[in-house]
C-alpha cells in the first residue's frame, strides 16, 4: 500500500490511481480553496498523476494521501517537496477536507511527517508558506516549532513564511 507512516489516528500513504476522483473532490470545496492557489481541474489531475509513481526507497518527498485509521476515510493530502527558492529547504504543505478542520489532525500530521523526514535526512531544513489570512495553519506551524520569517512571494502572491 506504500504507507509512509502512521499514527493511532492517521495513515499517510501514496495515493492509488483509483483514488483520483476522491483526490479531486478536495478541490471542489470553496472553503478548502480559500487558502490555496487557483489551479484548474486539469492542473490537479496532472499533479495527482505525477505523484502516483513510488519514490525511490528512503525518499519521503512527494504528495501523500492522508486517511483515518478507524474507517480509512479520506482526510486530505500532505506534501514534502524541495522549496521553490533554489535552496535545499524542504517545504511542508497540506490541504484537508473541511469536516476534518479543527480536530488536531494538522498538528499530528505535520509533527509525524517532519519526524519521518528527519529520520531519513537529519540535516533537513523545513519551510512552509500559508495564505496571509490562514491564521489556523499559521498556529499549527508555530505549534510544531516553526517561526515566522517574513513573507514570501510565489507567482505574485504574498504568503506568510515559516522556518524550522
N, C-alpha and C positions, 0 to 999 in steps of 0.2 A: 504493500500500500504506500510505500515511500513516506513513512512518518518521520518527520524531522525531530519532534519532541512532543511530550505531552505532560499535562498536569492532571490532578484529580478531576478537574472540570473541562479541560481543553485538549484537543488534538490539533497539532499543527502539522500539515502534510501537503504533499503535492496534489494538485487537482487532477482529476481523471477527465479524459476527453468528454465523457458523457455528462459532465457537470457544467458544461459551457453555459447553458441557459440559466442555470441556477446562479452562476457567477455573474452573468449579465444582468440578472434581476436586481442585484445590489445597486446598480447604477440607474435604475428606473425610479428610485425614491428621491424626490426633491429634497427631503430632509437630510439624506446622506450626501447628496451632491452639493449642498450649500457651501461646504468647505473644501470641495475638490475641484480641480481644474476641469473645464469642459472638455470632453472627448466624445467623438461620435460613437455610435454603436459599432461601426466598423473598426474604429481605433481600439475599442475594448476587446473585440473579437481577436484582432491581431495580437494584442498584448497577451491575452489568455493563451492563445495557441503557441506563441513564442516560449511560454514558460511551462509547457506540458512536458517537455523532454527532461529526463532526470539529469541533474547536475553531476559533475564528477564526484567521486567519493570524497567526503570531507568538506564539500562546498556547501555552505548554508545560505549563500546569496540566492536570491530569486523571489518569486511571488508565490506565497503559500496559502492554502486554504485553512480556515480556522473553523473547527467543528466542536460541538458539545459532546463530551464523552458519554453523557447519560442516554441520549437518543440519536446521536450523530447528526443533529440539526446543524445546518449551515449558519455560522455566525457572521463570517465575513472573510476578508483577506488581510494578509500582512506581508511585508516585504523587507528584505535587506538587499541593498544594491550599492554599487560604487556611487558616491555623490557626484553630481554633475559639474563640480567646480574644478576638476582636473587633479584633485588631491587623491590620497588613498583612503580618505574617510569613507565609512560605511553609513549609508542613510537608512534609517528606520522609518517605515510608513505603515499605515493600516487604514482600513475602512470596514465598518461593521454595519450589519442590518440594524435599523433603528430600534427594534424591540430589544436589542442587546446593549443599548447605551445605558450608562449609569449603573452598571451591575458589577463594577470592579474588574471586568474582563480585560480592558485595555491595559491596566496596570499589571495584571497577572501575565498577560501575553507578552508585553514589552520586556518585563523582567526575565521571563523564561527565554525569549528569543535572544536577548543580549547575552545571557549566561551561556546559551548554546554557542553563540558566535565566539565568545571569549574562550571557550573550551578548545575550539578549532584554531583561533588566532588570538592569543593572549595580548598581543600588542595592538589589536584593533582599536581605532578611534571612531566614535559614533557621533552622528549628527542627525537632526530631524528638523523639518520645517513644517509650519502649520499656517493656515489662514490666520491673519491678524485677529480676526473675531472669534476664533475657535479656542476659547479660554478653557474648555473642558479638556481638550487634548494637551494644551499647554500645562495644565495642572498634572496630568498623567506623566508627562515628560519630566517635570520638576520632582514628582514623587519618586521616580526611579533614579534621581540624582543628576539629571541633565540641568544645565544652567543656560539661561537666556544669553545669547551672544549677538545682539543687534538684529538686523533684518537682512534678508537675502532676496534678491530679485531673480525670478525664474520666469522666462517668457513674458517679461514686462510686468509681472505681478509681484507685489511686495509681500513677503512672507516673514513670519517670526522664526528666527533661527535659534536652535538649541544645540549644545555640545555636551558630551560626556567625557 
